[in-house]
Amino acid sequence: MPKAYLVGSGIAALSAAAFLIREGGFAGEDIVLLEEQDREGGSLDAAGSPESGYTMRGGRMFEIHFECTYDLLGSIPSLNDPAKSVTEDTFAFHEDFAWDDHARLVDAAGQLVDAHSMGFTERDRLELVKCTATPERELDGKRITDCFSPEFFTTNFWWMWCTTFAFEPWHSAIEFRRYLNRFVHLFKTFDTMSGIYRTRYNQFDSIVRPLLKWLTDQGVKLRLGTRVTDLDLGAGETLSVTGLRCETPDGREEIRVAPGDLVFVTNGSMTAASTLGGTDRAPALHTPAADDGGAWQLWHRLAAKRDDVGNPAVFDGNVPESTWESFTVTTKDPTFFELMERFSGSEAGKGGLITFKDSSWLLTIVLNHQPHFRDQPADTYVWWGYALFTGRDGDYVKKPMTQCTGREILEEVLQHLRFEQIPQLLDNSLVIPALMPYITSQFLVRSHGDRPRVVPERSTNLAFIGQYAEVPEDVVFTVEYSVRTAWTAVSRLLGTDGPPEVYKGSHNPKVLVEALETLHRR
């Protein structure tokens, strides 16, 4: 029987393994996941304890039209209630704890901003419509700033959009256009965030753990600590993998890929070279000499051999424009949650994102529904935040965020909130910052061909999956994108039915009317 080798164990690789079984009829024992780290899950990670502090580098947004993700997770039992699928559990959680944000934006005085108005001028509206209608190839090599006047980046719409999706003004106009078209149906509820879905717990607990359990129950093999350093390719014009070269704890290993076997590669990693700090320790700064991880190194080696596997240098060659930082706060003191409920007017877990639009770091925080970790005790509270401009001095802590301890980051947030209990909240909190040099690298300015096709035209047994493989019309930095690349890869290599089409709200007249009405709110 043919075997499948999957490089990585993030959501793309886990999804591909599931589709091989579900759609391709593979036996679980014929599927091998090769993961260089000592844990599975890729970028959907979360860990910790009340004593050491919980941490998660990030969390991806969901919405109703993530058809690939919900289809896949609809066949995976939830760990919370095995009688329900992960999809059913996610929908049930949304019914009970949907966001209804009343404090989406906060100004420099610590006052709530009326975010119902998008703050557009007529010029802003015209530029937005023009961007969505411009053919994608005409935006090759362009930044968002090439398409909009400076005033656009001071609108309520921009503050909400960039902090919901992690866009920065220098990012790719192609990706920005795709997002506008992909999520046009969310415009009308963008200030309240009621169209955003979340999982019951962090996404490692709610998605990775049940999916991994289902796969291992099927016999799928997971090899941790195994870095794939290169692929042996056959001679000739076709793209055929004949072997994998690995580094393992026991030394180097070569895996022969027989005729009929398949290879799936997660090329690139948005969380490579990430570092964690602590309450009294700033995270270490990335340097060009740092180990960027096997996902990038493998892609570079393949690109040196072939001209049809994309250009990794476009995505890992500009760290200053792809870096930002998040932080996770753990406390047994309920005071912060009580203060935030009064400040925001929303019950904790129902309020959505809160962005300090005038902060020099462009800070955003969110209080998730508790518990946010499956093993989190009832007397422990966890919340999360992030900032996009980490190289600037803070407004209160006068140094770049990247040089700040967790305590200093928390102090900056509390000063923006004008809370009187700052010393108490600082003393009772564990704060773990996470510095990520490649976290928005998939948004960097690119041109067509810089990302490889999921299955290159001349490939016989190799597919690329994850955030740096090309899927027309869908948007990177989402779980949906990774799942779609996995389904596409399996279907094209095996000739099975492919994923549903990307949802196109812009083809729905009702959605367009609602979006235009939103753009004209005052």
N, C-alpha and C positions, 0 to 999 in steps of 0.2 A: 504494500500500500504506500502511496506517496506520503511524504512528511512535509510539514511546514515549519519553518524557522522564523521567528519574529524577534527582531532586534529592538529591545526596549520592553517595558511593562507598564507604560502609561495608558491612558484611556484609549488611544488609537490601537495599540497592540492588543490590549484586552478585548476590545470590540472586534478586531479582526479575528482573533481566536474564536470568539463566540459565533461570528458569522460563518467561519469555516465549518463549525459543527452544525449550526442551524441551517445554513443555506447550501453548504458544500458537501455535507454528509461525511466530513472527516471524523475519525475516532479521536477522542481527546488525547489518548496516549501517543498519537502521531503528530502532536503539536508541541513545540518547545519554545518557551519564552527565554531570551537571553538578556539579562538585566545587569548592567555594570555596577549599580549601586547595591547596598545591602538591604534595600527595602523595595517594595513594589509600589506602583501608583503614579510614577512620574511626577508631574507638576500638581496633581491633585493630592497633595500630602497634608497630613495633620497628625500631631502627636503631642505628648506632654502629660503633665499631671498637676494636681493642685499645688504640690510641694515645689516642683521645678518650674511651673508655668506651662500653659498650653501654647502651641504655636501652629500657625498655618500661613503659608506664604501668600495664599490668595484664595479667591472663590469666584467661580464663573457664574454669570447670569444665565437664567433660563427664561424662555417665554413659550407661549402656547404652540408656536409653529416650529418646534424642534422635532420634526417628524421622525428623523432617523434615530435620535436618542430615545424618544418615548417608545418607538417600535422595538428597539433592542431591549430596553429595560423593562418593557412590558412582559418579557419572558423570563425575567430574573426575579426570584423571590426576595422580598425585603427581609433584612435581618430583624427589623423592628417587629414585623408581623408576617411570618412566612406564608400566611394565607393570602397576602396581597403581593402584587408585584412592586418593584421599585417605582415604576411609573404611577401605579395606583396610590402608593404611599405619598408620592410627591404631590399629586393632584389633591389628595385629601388634606395634606398639610397646607396647601395654598388656600383651600376653602376655609380652613380654621384660622390661618394666620397670614392672610394677604397683606401686603404692604399698603399703607395709606399715608403717604408722607406729608406732614404738615410743616416740616422744617428742612426742606431740601437745600436751601441756601441761607447762609448766615453772613452778615456784612462785618466790616472792620470794627464796628461798635458792639459786636456781639448780639445784634438784633436780627430777627427773622426777616427775610426778603420775600416779597410776594412773587413767587416763582411761576404763578399762573400765566403771567405775561412772559412771552419769549424775549421781549426787549428789542425787537427787530425794527430797523428802518426799512424803507422800501428798497434801498440798495441791497441790504442784507437778504431780503426775500428773493430778489432777482438773482443774486449770486448763488443762493442755495438751490433754486430751481435749475439754474444753468448747470451747476455741478452735477446734479442728478441726471440731467439729460445729455451731458457730454459723453460721446462714445469713449469707452474705457481706454482704448489704445491712444487716444489723444492726450491722456494724462500720464503716459509713460514718463518716468523720471521727474514728476512734479510733486511738490509739497502742497499741503493744504493751504499754506500762506500764499501760494501762487494763484489760488482761485478766489481768495476773499480779501477784502480790505481790512485794515487793522481794527476798525471798529467792530467787526464781526466777532472778534475774540474777546470782546467785553460784554457780550450779550448774555442774558440768563440762559438762553438755549445752549450757548457754547459751554458755560460753566457746568451745566447739567450733563450735556452730552460727553464732554471730554472726561469727566470724572466717573461717569457710569461705565464707559467703555475703555478708558485709559488712553485716549488720543492726546497727542501734543501737537502744537502748531506746525512743527517741522516734519510731521509724519506724512505718509504717502497719501496723495490725493485719490489714488485708485482705491485704497482701502476705505477711505472716508466716504467716497461715492458709494461703494458697495454697502456700507453700513446704512447710509441714508435710504437706499432703495430696499434693503433687506428688512429694516425696522420702521418703515414709514407708518405701519399700523399702530406703532407704539406712541406716535407723536401726541395724540390727544390725551394720554394719561401720563405724559413724561414727567410732569411736575409732582404727581402723587406716587409714581412708580408702581401703580396697581397692576400694570401689565407684566411686571417682572415676577417670575417664579423662582423659588428656592427649594432646596432639599431640606428634609426634616433636621438633619445634622449637617456638619461639614461634609464636603463631597467625598472625602476619603471614606468616612464611615457610612455614608448613605449610598454611594455608587461603587467605589473601588472594592470595598470589602465584600459586599454581596456578589458582585460580578466575579471576583477572584474565587470566592467559595464555590460558586456554580461551576466555574471552569475546572478547578481542582477536583471537584466531585466527578467531573467527566473524565478525569485522568490527565488533564493538561499538565505538562511539566514546566516548572519555573526554576530557572537556574540563576540565583543571585550571585553577585560578585564576578560576573562573566562579561568582560568587555570585548565586543567585536571590533577589531582594529582594521580589518580590510576584508574585501570580497575578492575571491579569485573569479575572473571573468573569462569566458570562452573566447576563442579567436573568431574574427569575422565581424560582419556588420551588426549581427544581432546582439542583443544585450542578454547574456545568459550567465547566471551565477553557477559556478562549479564547486565552490568551496567557501567556507567562512574561516577566517583566522581570528583566534580569540586569545585573550589573556585571562587566566583564572587564578584563584589562590594557589593552585598546584603547579602553575607554570603555563607555558604556551600550549595551545591546542589547535588542531585543524579539524574542521568538520566537513566531510565530503557531502556535497549536494548532488544527489543522484538524479537522473532523468525523471521528470515528473514531479520532483520536489519543488516547493515554492519558498520564496524568501520575501519577507516584508520588513522594510527598514524605516524606522522613525528617524528621519534625517533632521538634525538640528534639535536644539532644546532651549526653550525660553527660560528655564530655571537653572541652566548650567552655570557653574561657578558661583552659585548663590552662597551667601554666608550669613550666619545668625550671630547676633549680639546678645546682650543680656541687660538686666536692669541697670547695672553699673559698668557696662562694657559696650562700646560701639562695635558694629560688625566690621570685619576686616575689609579693606578696600580691594577691589579687583585690580590686578595689574596685567599688562599684555602678556607677561611671562607665566601667568597663572594657568593651571590645568583647566581648560575649557570643557573637558568631558569628551567621551567617546563619540557622542552623536554628531558633534561638529567635526571632529577629526576624521571620522569615517566618511562624512560627506565630502570633505576636502580631498581625501584620497581618491574617491570615486570621480570627482569633478576633474581631477588631474588626468584621469584615464579617458573620460568620455565627454562629449560636448552636448549630451542630451539629458543630463542629470541636474541641471540648474547651476546656480552660481552662489555658493554659500558665503563668499566674501561680502556680498551685498548685505547680508543679514547679521554677520558676526563681526563686521569690520568697523562699527561705529558705536562703541560702548557709551560714550557721553549722551547719545541720542536714543538709547534703548534702556537706560537704567531708571528704575525707581525703587522705592522702599516701602515696605509694609511693616506693621507692628501688631502684636497680639498682647492684650492685657488680661491678666488673671487676678482676681481678687476675691476675698471672702467677705468684704465690706459691701453691703448693698447700697451705700450712699450714692455712688456715681449713677447707678441705674435709677434711683429715686429722683435725683436731681435732673437727669436727662428726660425722664418722663414728664416732669413739670415743665422743663424748658421747651421740649418739642411738641407737647400736646398729644403724644402717642404712647401707647403701651409698648414697653420694651419688646422687640421682636416684630412689631408692626409698623415701625416708623420709617424704615428705608434709610437711604444714604443721607448724610448731613455734610455739606461741603462748606468750608470757610473760604468763600470765593476771593477774598482780598488777602488771604494769607500768602506770604512769600513762597512757602513750600507748596501751596495749593493742597491743603489738608482735607481729607474726607474721613469720616468715621461712621461706623454702623454698629448698632446693638442688635445682635441676632437673638432669635428666640432661644430661651434657655431650657434644657441644656443644649449646648452646641456640639458637644462631644458625647458619644454614647456612654462613656464611663464617668462623665462629669458629675460629682456629688451635688446634691440639692443646695448645699450652702456655699457653692462656688459659682462665680460669675465670670464670663469671658466675653470680651468685645474686641473689635478689630478696627484698624485704620490704615491709611496709606497716603502717600504724597507723591506728586508727579515731578516737582522741581526740587530735587534733593541736593543740588549743588549750591543753592542759594542760602544765605544766612537767614535764620529764623527771625520772626518779628520780636520775639522776647528772649529766646536763647540765641545769642548772636554768633552762630557758627552754622556751617552747612549741616543738613540733616544727616548726611553720611558720616559725619564725625561725632554724632550725638549718641549718648547712652540711651537706653530705654527710658530711664527716669527723665532725662532732658526732653525727649520727644513727648512724653506724657505732660510734662510741665508746659510745653508750648501749646498743646491742645487745651489744657485747663485754663491757661491765660486767655486764649481766644474766647472761651466760654464765660469768663468773668466769674467763675465760681469762687466763693470765699473759703471753701474747705480744701484748698490746694495742698497744704502740708499733710493733712490727714489722708487725702487720696493718694498722694505720692508715697507716703510711708506704708500704705496698705496694699500696694499693687506690685505685681511682677510684670515686667514689660520686656518682650523679646522682639527686637527689630530683625527684619530680614531684608538684606540688600541684594538686589537681583540685577546684574549687569545686562542681561539679555531679555528681560521680561517683555518688552514691547518690540523686540527685534523683528517680529513678523510684520510690524507696521512701518518699518523703515522704507524710504523711497526706493522703488523698484521699477522694473520694466517687465514686459511679457517675456517669459522664458527664464527668468531668474529663479522661479520655483519649478521643479520638475513636474511633469504630469504624474498622476498617481501610478499609471502604468505607461512608461515611455513607449513611443510608437514601435520601437524595434525590440522591446522586451519580450522574452519568452517565459520567464519565471520570476521576475523581480518587480516589486511594487513599492512605492514610497507612500507612507502614511503619516498623519499628524499635521502640525501647523504649518509646515514648510513644503507641503505638496500642493499642487494647484488643483482647485475645484472651482470652475467658473461660477460666478454669481454668489457663492456662499462666502461667509465672513470668518476670518481667522479670529483667534483669541476666544473661541467658544468650544464647549464640549461637543456641540453639534458638528462643528467642522471636522474634528478628529474622528467622530463616529462615521460621518459621511465618507471620509477618505478610506476608512476601513471597509465599509460596505462596498464602495466603488472598486477597491482593489480586489476583493474576493470575487465580485461578480465578473470583472473583466478577465481575470486570470482563469476562472472556472467556467465562464459562459453562462452564469446563472442570472436571475433577475436582479436588476440594480436597484438602488435606493429611489425613493420618491423624489420628484422634482423639488427644487428649492422654492419655497413659498414666495409669491410675488404679489405683495399687497398693492404695489403700484399699478397693477392691472385691474384692481377693484375700484370702480368709481366711488363707492361709498367711503372707502378708506382715503382716497385722494381728496374728496371734499372735506372730510374731517381733518386731514392734515393741513389743508389750506386754511381752514378756519382757525386751527391752532397757530399757524404762522402769523395770523392777523390779530391775535389776542392783545388787548391793551390793559 
